[in-house]
Amino acid sequence: MAQQMSDLAQQPLDTAKLDHEILQLNGTGPFSSLNYSMVQQNGEAGLQIEAQPKPYSPPIVRPLIVIDGSDYNDVFFSLGARITFFDFGGYRGELRNDVILGSQYGIASEYYRPFSSASNWFVAPRIGVNSVQYPLYKGSSLLALYRNRMTGGAVDFGYAFGRIGELRLGYEGGYQHLSPQIGNVAELPNVSGGTGDVRLQYSLNRLDDPVVPRSGESVKFYTKYFNANPAASEGFPVSELHLQNFWRLSDPSSVFLNAYGGTSYGYKTGIPAFSLGGVTHFLAFGENELLTNQYFLFQGGYIRKLLQMPPLLGSTIDFLATFEVGKTYQLPNGPKPPYLPADAAGALVVNTLFGPVEVGGAVGDYGHAKFFFQIGRIF
């Protein structure tokens, strides 16, 4: 706290800036409240800040509800939680545990450990087991429903740029098994084998809200080299970049322009490197309908706050309009993808205490149109 607020020292008190710093501390740390007052010490005026710890922590438990209605005839539903222990094993150490059950089920843990109490360098080992439904499409028709099972672990070494960014380098490996559950199971293939890769990842997040941002930008880039992957005959590299930019036009209105892209540099990857379609990218297309080893996507839109809800119910009700256009490239020996897939969508987003509830419709080229709903990540 002292380090974060050091830029307030030796200058006239800026109450607006102080309130902003306190709000950030209160939202990201194990504190229930922070208060400040002016005091005298050694004949000089000073600022005293008092922090009250949360009486119900550690740990902090955040519940999770995920409903994926990208195909309303086959809705995925899961319940889970994130259980976080602060100062675990030492000051600033953090143990995160994720549990989820339902259409997706799994458990995962990551231990974030700075090298010292004031160091920006850290080490982060993790381990987990996950099983998620994996639909496959032929055109716009559902061909089969697979289940993708992953077991593995990893260790990252990294550097944190304050609260807004970090750089990680590490190795992750495990075992993957893809098997059909619904469809012509006797004729559909099973895919399984070991997986391992060296990963370099950079992330930056200056968005003003994690659910429906109104201003700010975020960057996420990773590049991997796989030394093993199911159905791949040799090692291969993969890189992907996500750029998001939001601008506030007025108090209720904002616009955004996002860009995404990924490539395997022409290498055959076995299991496709990227999956598009669903409720976040190419909304008019089915989940995993666009499987590819190379793509780019541009996403623009408009957000308008319609209603401020009572705090006990949530925050806001927003209208969201989106237009998307991009390109996916053909997989080796795979079906020819749409040349230039594009769609437009409109939705209402209700920011509840249990997460964002989105209900809307999307219309795309190549005869794609659908109604969708979800509780989960919007961007």
Secondary structure, DSSP 8 states (H G I E B T S, - for coil): -TTTTGGGTTS---HHHHHHHHHHHHHHSSEEEEEEEEEEETTEEEEEEEEEE-TT-SSEEEEEEEEEESSTTS-EEEEEEEEEEETTTSTT-EEEEEEEEESSEEEEEEEEEESSTT-SEEEEEEEEEEEEEEEEEETTEEEEEEEEEEEEEEEEEEEEETTTEEEEEEEEEEEEEEEEEESSTTTS--EEEEEEEEEEEEEEE--S-SSS--SEEEEEEEEEEEEE-TT-SS-EEEEEEEEEEEEESSSSEEEEEEEEEEE-TT---SS-SEEE-SSSSSTTS-TT-EEESEEEEEEEEEEEEEEE--TTTEEEEEEEEEEEEEEE---TT-----SS-EEEEEEEEEEETTEEEEEEEEEESTT-EEEEEEES---
